[in-house]
Structure formats: C-alpha cells, structure tokens
Amino acid sequence: MICGRAWAILPRLVTRTLAPAALLALALAAAGCATPCEELGRRICACQTTGTARDACYRAVRNSVQSANATEAQQDQCDALLATCRNPDHDPTACDWMTTAEGKQGCGLAYP
C-alpha cells in the first residue's frame, strides 16, 4: 500500500488523467524536503508532458498525499519503491520503462 488512502485513490486518478501510453501516477515533491511518497509521485508525474497534464498530476498527487497522512510504515514502503522506480531526471528511458509491467510494478503502480 502506498501512502495510505492515496493507494486507493491514485490508480483511479491515473486512469482518468494520464494518457494510456504513459500510464503513471501520484505525489508532488514539495519545495524543499519531500517525503518518500511525494518523491515517488514526483518521478511519476515527471513523465507527463510539460504543461497542463504535468501540473494537474502534481496537484492531484499533492492533494492525495496530504489527505492520506501516511504513517511511517507507509513512507517506508514508498522509500523502498524509490529504490526500484527509475528517476526520469537521471534516466532518459524511465518514462518508457514505467509503461511496462516491470516499470509499473517497480514504481508501485501495479501489484507484482
């Protein structure tokens, strides 16, 4: 489970707001220090096209993460996913990888 209630909310959000080719999800990295769940979401939203889609993803994830009020254990789960979710800032193939079954599982977007 990623970030408490965010896990239940975000897959529906992803399906509605993200292009199927870039099936992604959740959480805006806040300015300064981000929680692991926020960083995970930032990575996923970073694969959206620049502009409205990415901004909407960041807003939706930020709202979901804030309202979920994740426990330390849930943040630890997000932290573990960060180890397997490629970072688009450092890996130019990350966004394409996130559309694969392996990528979705690695970023917590699908069950293994």
N, C-alpha and C positions, 0 to 999 in steps of 0.2 A: 504494500500500500504506500503510495507516495503522498506525503503531506496530508494525511487525514482525509477529510472530506474532499479535498482537491482531487484525489484519485478518482472519485465517482463523478465529479463534475467535469474534469478536464477532458476525458475521452469524448464526451458528447460535444463539448466545445470544439475540440479538434475536428471532429467530423463535420460540424457545421461551418466552421470558419476557415479551414485550411484546404488548399487545393489537394485533391487526391494524390497527385503526383508528388506532393511534398508533405504528405501526411505527418504532421508534427503536433506539438502541444505546449504548454504551460509556463509560467512564472517569470516575472520581470526581475532582473537584477537591479536592486535599488542602488541609488548612488551611494558610493562608499562601500561598506561591508555588506555583502549579500549572504543570506543563509544558503545552505546547500540546495534546498528546494528552489529557491529563487535563481540560483546559478544554473541549475538543471533546466529550468524553464527558459532562461535567457539563451542557452545554447539552442534549444529547440526553436524558439521564436526567431533567432538569428537567421534561420533558413528561409524565412518568409521574404518575399520581395520587399525591397526598401519602400517605405511609404505607409499607406493606409493599412495594408494587411499586417505588416510587422507591428505597427503601432497598436492596432486592435488586439493582436496576440499579447503584446506586453501588458496592455491594460487589463485584459481578461485574466491573465495569469496573476498579475499583481493582486487583483481583487480576490481571486480564488485562494491564493496563498495567505493573504491577510485574514480572510474569513475562516480559513481552516485552522489557524492557530496550532500549527504542527507541534507535536511532542518531540522530545529529544530523540526518542527511538525512531520516529518518522524522519527527522532530519538526518539521522544516521543512515537510514535507507537511501535517502536522496544522495548523501555523500558517497555511499557505495556505488550508486548508479553513475555518479560523476566519473568514477574510475573506468567505466565501460562505455560511456557515451562520448563519442568523439566531439571535439570542440571545433566548430566552424571557423573560429578565429585563427586556429593553428593548423587546420587540416582542410584543404580545399575540396576533398571528396566527402566530407562529413555529411553534407545535406543529401547527397545522392544515397549514401550509406544508410541514413535514417529512414529512407523509404523501403528498405529491405526488411525482411522478417528479423534478421540478426540485428539490424540497427534499431528497429522498434523495440525489441527486447532489451538491447543494450542501454537504451535511454528510458526504459520503464513505460513505454507506450503500448506494450503488449506483454501478455504473460508468456513466460518461457515454455 
